Amino acid sequence: MRPIYWFGTASLLALSPVALAHTGAHPVEGFVSGFIHPFLGTDHLLAMIAVGLWAVTVAPRRVWLLPLAFMAVMGLGGWLGAAGTPLAHTETGVAASVVLLGLLVAGKVRLSQFTALSLVGLFALFHGYAHGAEIGLDAKRWTYAVGFITATGLLHLTGVILGVWLLAKPAWYRSCGAAMGAMGLALLTQTL
């Protein structure tokens, strides 16, 4: 696939509403609902794939570190959101994470492991909080969270597989990151 096709696809996805998955208009009812949820918002979908893509560059021998850190902190953020703990500028933080992850992929930026994990943790906190704030206080919230985290892991894995494939084509890898960053910028402008 040529970089121009990546950009075209990215442009179409950017036209979707900001944080579509954070509307509160869908049911929060157990594992299946939680599993489907990450696929409903462009922001979450792009960020999860971008974490996998970037992990291939940052820690090629420990590619699992960034995705696992993201899922763990996202779980914490979800718990904070479900508990009603205030977190300012959540939607802006979510959209900004897509921009920054896209730029990190596009630039093939290699940061120290600590810095990369810290950044991913910050992004995960916003993503988890946004989704956790939608979870009700009934007993199904735990199965919903398990479904949500499982789907997130699969999206990370998709990013890793795509990243391994795209690293052999550096221009495509960078173009993919640039397209994600551009889509994140479109999402970010909708939150401001």
C-alpha positions in Angstrom: 0.0 0.0 0.0 1.4 3.4 -1.0 1.7 6.2 1.6 -0.9 8.3 -0.3 -3.5 5.5 0.4 -2.6 5.6 4.1 -3.2 9.3 4.1 -6.5 9.0 2.3 -7.7 6.4 4.7 -6.5 8.5 7.6 -8.3 11.5 6.3 -11.6 9.7 6.0 -11.3 8.3 9.6 -10.6 11.8 10.9 -14.0 12.9 9.7 -15.7 10.8 12.3 -16.8 12.5 15.5 -14.3 13.1 18.2 -14.1 10.4 20.8 -17.0 8.6 19.3 -16.7 5.8 21.8 -17.1 8.3 24.7 -20.7 9.3 23.9 -22.3 7.4 26.7 -24.9 6.3 24.2 -24.0 2.6 24.0 -24.8 -0.1 26.6 -22.3 -1.0 29.2 -23.3 -4.6 29.8 -20.6 -7.1 30.3 -17.7 -8.6 28.4 -19.0 -8.3 24.8 -20.0 -4.7 25.3 -16.5 -4.0 26.7 -14.8 -5.9 23.9 -16.7 -4.0 21.2 -16.2 -0.6 22.8 -12.6 0.2 21.7 -13.5 -0.3 18.1 -16.2 2.4 18.2 -13.9 5.4 18.6 -11.3 6.6 16.1 -9.2 8.0 19.0 -8.9 4.8 20.9 -8.5 2.6 17.8 -5.6 4.8 16.5 -3.9 5.2 19.8 -3.9 1.5 20.5 -2.5 0.6 17.1 0.1 3.4 17.5 1.3 2.1 20.8 2.1 -1.2 19.1 3.7 0.5 16.1 5.9 2.6 18.4 6.8 -0.3 20.7 8.5 -2.0 17.7 10.9 1.0 17.4 11.3 1.8 21.1 11.9 -1.7 22.5 12.3 -4.2 19.6 13.4 -6.9 22.0 10.8 -6.1 24.7 8.0 -5.1 22.4 5.4 -6.2 25.0 6.5 -3.6 27.6 4.7 -0.6 26.2 1.4 -2.4 25.5 1.3 -4.0 28.9 2.1 -0.7 30.6 -0.6 0.9 28.6 -3.2 -1.7 29.6 -2.2 -1.6 33.3 -2.4 2.2 33.6 -5.6 2.2 31.5 -7.1 -0.1 34.0 -6.1 2.3 36.8 -7.6 5.2 34.8 -10.8 3.3 34.2 -11.1 2.6 38.0 -10.5 6.3 38.7 -13.2 7.3 36.1 -15.7 4.8 37.4 -15.1 6.0 41.0 -15.9 9.6 39.9 -12.4 11.0 40.6 -12.1 14.3 38.7 -9.5 14.5 35.8 -9.5 17.7 33.8 -9.3 17.9 30.0 -9.8 14.2 29.5 -11.0 14.3 25.9 -8.2 16.8 25.0 -5.7 14.4 26.6 -7.1 11.5 24.6 -6.9 13.4 21.3 -3.5 14.8 22.1 -2.2 11.2 22.7 -3.2 10.3 19.2 -1.3 13.3 17.8 1.8 12.6 19.9 1.8 8.9 19.3 1.5 9.6 15.5 4.5 12.0 15.7 6.5 9.5 17.7 5.9 6.8 15.1 6.4 9.2 12.1 9.7 10.3 13.6 10.7 6.8 14.6 11.6 8.4 17.9 13.6 6.2 20.3 13.3 7.4 23.9 14.7 5.8 27.0 12.5 3.0 28.3 11.5 5.0 31.4 10.5 8.0 29.3 8.6 5.9 26.8 6.8 4.0 29.6 6.0 7.3 31.3 4.5 8.8 28.2 2.5 5.7 27.4 1.3 5.7 31.0 0.1 9.3 30.8 -1.8 8.5 27.5 -3.3 5.4 29.1 -4.5 7.3 32.1 -6.6 9.6 29.9 -8.0 6.8 27.7 -8.9 4.6 30.7 -10.5 7.5 32.6 -12.6 8.5 29.6 -14.0 5.0 29.3 -14.2 4.3 33.0 -16.3 7.4 33.6 -19.0 5.6 31.4 -19.1 2.4 33.5 -21.9 2.2 35.9 -21.6 0.8 39.4 -23.3 -2.5 38.8 -21.7 -5.9 38.9 -21.2 -6.1 35.2 -18.5 -3.4 35.2 -15.7 -5.9 35.9 -16.6 -8.1 32.9 -17.0 -5.0 30.8 -13.4 -3.9 31.9 -12.0 -7.4 31.0 -13.6 -7.2 27.6 -12.3 -3.7 27.1 -8.7 -4.5 28.1 -8.8 -7.7 26.0 -9.8 -5.7 22.9 -7.1 -3.1 23.7 -4.5 -5.8 23.8 -5.6 -7.2 20.4 -5.3 -3.7 19.0 -1.8 -3.3 20.5 -0.9 -6.7 18.9 -2.3 -5.5 15.6 0.0 -2.5 15.9 3.0 -4.6 16.7 2.4 -6.9 13.7 1.8 -4.0 11.4 5.0 -2.3 12.9 7.2 -5.3 12.2 5.9 -5.5 8.7 6.2 -1.7 8.1 9.7 -1.4 9.5 11.1 -3.1 6.4 9.4 -0.2 4.5 10.6 2.9 6.5 8.7 5.4 4.3 5.4 3.5 4.9 6.1 3.3 8.6 6.7 7.0 8.9 3.7 7.8 6.6 1.4 5.7 8.8 2.6 7.7 11.9 2.1 11.0 10.0 -1.4 10.0 9.0 -2.2 9.0 12.6 -0.8 12.3 13.8 -2.9 14.2 11.3 -6.0 12.4 12.3 -5.2 13.1 15.9 -4.8 16.7 15.1 -8.3 16.7 13.5 -9.7 15.1 16.6 -7.9 17.6 18.9 -9.3 20.6 17.0 -12.8 19.2 17.6 -12.2 19.1 21.4 -10.9 22.7 21.7 
